[in-house]
Structure formats: structure tokens, C-alpha cells
Amino acid sequence: MSNGAGTGASPSDKRVLLLKPRGFCAGVVRAIDIVNIALETFGAPIYVRREIVHNRHVVNELAEKGAIFVHEIDDVPDGHRVIYSAHGVSPAVRERSKGRNLKVIDATCPLVTKVHIEAVKFAKQGYSLVLIGHRDHDEIEGTLGEAPQVTQVVSSAAEVDSLQVPDPNRVAYLTQTTLSLDEARDIIHALKEKFPNIVGPHSQDICYATENRQVAVRNVAHNADLVLVVGSTNSSNSNRLVEVSRNLGTKGYLIDDSRAIDPAWLEGVNNVAVTAGASAPEVLVEDVVNYLRQNGYASVEEVEVMPENVRFGLPPEIVQAIGGAGGNEAVPVR
């Protein structure tokens, strides 16, 4: 960690390290676009099960346009249109929607869908499943629902000790897409110690955006006195970025926007690294950078750790609806 804190440096020495990649991932962009296109194509109201992405600013903005966010499918009137959030849903929710004659648009992130498919595959092959993640997260709830009879959730390496399965030689693990890389590694190591023949997915479940943002923090934290992560408190990947910073010995805080910054955090601080979780819009990052500029951090240096150019196509329900409405099917994804 930089030792510039407390040196009483002049304002000209103060700088912002703006991390890249940061903010919206391809799955979030796709989910937000789906809601916006649905509102433009079908008109309000459009119902959305749970927060489309875990960011208060995004949800409030879409609500102002006519999106109605509900907790459960039962809160949607029969026959109406509903969008599943980027975090995915369980088969039970899909069946409930069918029974209510709801017109479903699925905004589940394709990388979450990948984990669901893996869960079904392992369960059909007779494996006991260990799902690594946070029990109260929407994504875990959906994935767990694919094979609830054979799936157990673990949130820490310590919980591995108490796991019991019918056949220790037929165990598989999957992970939530937004975990800390270090956290997942420690739990997987503990699982391999307990179940030497455990198998996992062909490629890791932690999504590219979660990994890239964590790597960026890891690469820059040692040059910073403070790391500010823009994101909502219920955003798993945003919380993990704060953890990465603190684990490296650099103070880190999760903030919704500039209003959440405590001026005391900046006392004696010369270098502030700024990043954003995968569901936080760039406008909030700009707001934070402007606040820092107004408080003496005149130099803003963008630090790109790796390029990120992933894009996901729109789901068929949206493409067909646009075509049926006489619109252009090639609606650009932001």
C-alpha cells in the first residue's frame, strides 16, 4: 500500500486511479436493454421479478419508465408480461409462471444459465452437488432449484467439514458467478481435501467480469491509499471488490454514489482508486470522480488492466417481439 497517507502533500499530488474494466458487464447491459426494449415495444407496465440487476439507481430509473418490480411471480396479475432478472430463476418459478399464463421474457445472464445447465447435468449423472455461494443471493436460489434434493450450499471453507453425502466418490461442485476468486479457491481446496475425487465444471463458473474487476483491484490496490467501489450493498460482486482491497491491506469502502463518501476517509489520502461493480452505471462513477476533483484530486488517471469486449445477444422473446411489432430486429445492445 502507498505510504503517501499523512504526508500533508499538496493538492497537486492528489490523484484518482480510475480502474478499467469497471461497471456494467455484458449480462447487465443485456438485462437492462431487455427491460427498456420491452417497455418501448409493449408499453408500461412491464413486471420484473426481483431487481433486474442489483443496483438501486438502475432499478429506480426503470421503475420511473413503467417497470414494476415484484418479489414473487404471484405478485404479477394473471396473463401479464414478466421479465426474469439477470440472476436467474428456479424451475418451480418457471412452472408457476406457466400456470398463471404469464408472458415470460428471460433476462437471465447466459453465464448463470451455464451453471444451471451444469447442475442439471451433474444431478442426472448421479452426483451429489455442492453449490458454493451465499445462501440469501437470488442466483443461488435459482441454481439450487434445479436439483434441490441432491444439492447442498456452502458459504465458507469451515462449512465443508460438516458436509455429508451418500457417496464421497460421486460429488461435484459448482460456484456462484459473483464470488471472490480467493474465497472460491479456499472452499474448492477444502472440498478436494474432503472429497479427493470431486469433480467441477470444465471451465470456472465465476464470470469473466467478476474476475476482471477483482484482478484490476488486486493490480492497483498497492498504489492506492483508499479504494472506493461504486455499487449497491446487495451486489455480491461489488462487495467482493471491497474484500479484495481490504485483504491486500488497502482501505476500501462500498458506496452507492458520492453522497456516501465520508470526508474523513480522504484525510491524508493522496491516491484514491475508483472502480465499480458489474451492475453499477458509469454515471455514478463520473459522479464520484467529480466529487473527488472538487475535493482536491485534480489528476485522474485511467488504469486499464485488461481489455473487455464481451457482448451477449438478446433473447428470442425480445427479438421476435421487435420483429412482430414491425421494429428493427438488430436493435443495438449498448
N, C-alpha and C positions, 0 to 999 in steps of 0.2 A: 504494500500500500504506500502511496506517495506520502512523504513526510512534510508536505507543504503546510499542513494544517497548523495554525497557531503561530505562523511566522510573521504575521502582520504585513503581508505582501501588498503592493499597490494594486488598485483595481485593474490596471493593465495586465497584471499577471493572472487574473482570474479567467478561467475558460470553461466552456461546456464541451464535453466529448459526446457527440451525438452518434449513438451506435446504429449500425446498419448491418444486417437486416433488423427491422423493428416493426411493431404494429401488425396490421392485418396480414393474415396468411391467406392462401388460396381458398381454403374451406370457408373462412369467414366472409371473404369477398363474395363467394358464390351464394352463401346463405342470405346475406343482406340483399344481394341482387334479386334473389328469388322472391323475397317479400316485396321489394319495390316493383318488380315486373308484375307480380300478381295483383298488386294494388292498382297499377296502371291499366292492366288488361281487364280485370274483373270488377274493379271498383271496390270501395270500402263497404262493409267491413270485411277484413280477412282475419280469421282466427289463427293464432300461433300457439302451439303447445310449449309451454315454458319459455324462457328467454331464448330468442333465436341464436344469440351468442351472449356470453357473459360480460356484458358491458352496459351499464346504466344509461350512458349517453346515447348509445345506438338504439337501445330499446325505447327510450323516451322519444327519440326522433321518429322512429317508425310508428309509435303509438299516435303521435300527432298527425300522421298521414292517414290513419284509419286502421292500423293493425291492432287487434285486441288480443292481448296476451293472457292465456288461461293456464291454470296449473295442471288440470287433467282434461282428458277427452270428454268426460261427462259434462264439462262446462261449456261445450260447444253445442249450439242448437242442432237438432237433427237435420241432416241433409245439407248443412253448410260446408264451406270450404275451410280446410285446416292445413297448416304447414307444420311439419315436424322440425324441431330445432336441429342445429348442426351437430348436437351431441348424440343424436340417435334415440330410438325407442325400442322397447321390447316387443316380441311377437304378440303379447297379450294386448298391448296398446293398439297394434295394427288390427287385431281381431275385433276389438271394441269399436274401432273406427268403422270397420266394415259393417258391424251390426247396427250402427247408427246411420248408415248410408252417407257418411261424410265423404266429401270430395278431397282426397288427400294429395298434397304436394310434399314430397320428401326432400328436405334440405339437409339431410344427414351428410356430414363430411365423408367423402369417399374413403378417407383413411380410417375413419371409425367403422364404416361398413366392412372394411378389410378385416378388422378384429372380430366383428360379428360372424363373418364367414368362417374364420379360423375356429371360433368357439363351436360352431355347428359341426365343423369337420372333425375336430378332436373328440367331441361328445359321441358322434356316430361311430368313431373308431374305438370306443370303449375306454377312453381316458377319463381319469378324474382331473378336473380343471382347477387350477389356482389362478385367480384373477388378481393381479397386482394393481392396487389403486386405492382411491379414497371412497369409502362406502357411501357417503352422502352426495357424491357427484352424479349429475344426470347421466353422464356417459357410462359409468359403472352400472347404474340401474338398468340401462338398456342392454348392455352386453350380458349382464348376469341373467337377464330374462331369456336369453337364447337357450340356456341349458341349466336351469336353476337347480335341478336335482343332483347334478354332479359337480357344481361349481362352488368354490369357497373363495372369499375375498380376503386378501391380506394387505395390510397397510404399512407394515414395518417388518424388519428382519426378525425382531423379537417374537412376532406372532407366528413365525414359521414353526417354532418348536412344538406348538400345540396342535399342528395340523395332523389329522388322521384320515387315511384313505383306505379303500378296500384292497388295493393292490399297489404297493410302493413302486412297482416296476412299470405301472401304466399311469403316469402322471404327466400332465402338460401344463405349461404356464402361458399366460397372455398378460399384456400390460395396458393400462390406460394410456391414451396417446399423449397426455399432457404432463407426464411425470418428470421429476428431476432425473437426469441421467445417472447421477451419483446414487440417488435413492433407489432407483430401479436396479442398478448394478449390485448394490449391497443385498437387496432382497433376493435377487436371482442367485447370487453366490450362496446365500443361506439355504435356498431351495435345493441347489445342487449338492450341498453338503448333506442334506437330509435325504434327498432322493437322487442318488447318483445317475440313475437312468432317465431323469426327467427330460422332456423334450420341449422345445419352444417354437415360435414362428420362424419361417425361413428368413424373413427379414424383420428387424425390430419393429415393434408397434409404436414406439414413441415417434411422433410425427416429425418430419423434416424441419418445420417451423419452430417447434418447441426446442429441438436440438440446436438449430442455428442461433436462436436468441440466447440460449444458455452459453453456447460457445463464445458468442460475442461478448457477453458479460465477463466470462472467465478470462478472455484475452485482454480486456481493458480495465478490469477492476483494480489491478495493481498500480495503474497510473492515476487512479481517482481517489479522492478523499471521501466521496459520497456518491452513491448510485441511487437515482430516482427512477422507479419503474411506474410508468403510466398504465393503470389497469384497475378493474373493479375488484373488490375484496373476495367475490365469489368466483373469480377467474383463477383456475388451478395453475395454468401455465404462467400467469403473472406472478403469483405467489412464489412459484419455483425460482423465478429470476431474482427475487429478493433473497431467497435462501442461498442461491449460488454466490451472490455478492457477500453476504454475511459469513458464509463458510470460508471465504477467502480472506476474511479479516477486514473487509471494507464495509462501512455502514451503508445500509440500504433500506429504502422505505417504499411502500406501495402507496400511490396517490391516484385519486380519480382525476384530478386536474390541478392547476396551480393554486387553487384556493386551499388545497390540503397541505401545502408546504408550510412547515413551521419555520419561521425566520431563524430560530435558534439553531436549526440544523446547519445553516450556512455560516455560522460564526467560525472564523478562522479557516474556512474551507476555500481552497483555490481551484481545485479541479472537480467538476461535477459531471459524472457520466449520466446520460439520459437515454432510456430505452422505453419500449412499450410492449405489453403482452400482445398476443396474436389476435385479440378481439378489441383492441383499443385503436380508435381512429386517429389519423395523423393530425387532425385539427387540435386535439388535446395535447399532442406533443408540441405543436407550434405554440400553444398557449403557455406551456411550461417553459419553453425556451425564451419566449418573450418576457416572462416574469423574471427569469434569471438575468437576461440582458438589462432589464430595468433595475436590477439589484447588483450591478457592477460586473457581470460576466459578459464582457464585450466580445470576447473571442469565442466563436462557435466553430468547432472542427468536426466534420463528419468522418467517422472512422468505420470504413467498410471492411468487415472481417471476411465475408464471402458473398458472392452474388446469389440472388434468389429469384428465379424466373418461373416458378410453378404456377400453372393455371388449370382450373377444372371446368369442364363443360357444364351446361345447365341440364337439369333432369328432364326426361322426356315429357313429363306432365306440363312443364313450362313451355318447352319447345312446341309441343302440339297445340297448346292453348294460344300461343302467339300466332302460330300459323292459322288456326281456326278463326282468330279474331281479325285476320287479314293483315297482321303485322309482319314485320321482318323477323324471320327466324334467327338471323345472325345478329341478334342483339349482343352488343359487346359486353364482356364481363370486365368490370373496372379493374 
